Amino acid sequence: MSSLTRPQLDASLKAGRVAPLYLLVGCETYLRDAAAQAITDVALAGTLLREFNESSFSLLSESASAAIAVAEQLPMMAARRVVRLKDFTKLSDADEEALMFPVKAFGAEIVMGSRFSGPKYTRVQYFSHKVGNRFITLIFNILFNTTFTDIYTCYLLYRRDLVPPDELVSFGWEQHGEILCRAVRRAKVIYEVPVSYHGRSYDEGKKIRARHVIPVIGMIFRRRLFG
């Protein structure tokens, strides 16, 4: 499966090219939902009985087998059927409670989860990734005068009004950095909590590579210099 940025996805959809399967990855739910809606609108364009050919399943409450069964059905008076699976991953109850505690107890506007500040457990990761993460975090802390220990877990809780979605300009790995930069500039109360980590290996599908550090650092500098 090839990777597409959001502009590339938009161009593909505008040309009428719809793939049989999409995996939407990103830290911001709003942008993932917008991309899913764009795909659905093109896939079902001109369909009279759209409601019979569009299904959505949450893996928090429904099984994947139910979604597969629907996907295997022939579309009703249409060329395509769209089946959307949501909530592939969910925070553990312990991590969710840890992220919410500073909000409830101290009025935190941002809570960042860290793999490096005493979690209950953490899967051993690639040394190069840990070095890269430390480097990115150091640059961020210097530029924004903060004391984070791990800014790229993507375990980030923030008040929605700190970062209006229409302000975001990035779609790749750097988007998490952009969100954090914008939120930190506006927030008054920021906390960090330990979260357990059990990330994937490359054999298991891990996607990030060393080259992705470059746009992340570039985004951090741009947001510091230009807001």
Helices and strands as residue ranges (DSSP letters): H 6-14, H 29-43, G 50-52, E 54-58, H 64-71, E 82-86, H 93-106, E 110-114, H 127-144, E 156-158, G 160-162, G 165-167, H 174-186, E 190-194, G 210-212, H 213-226
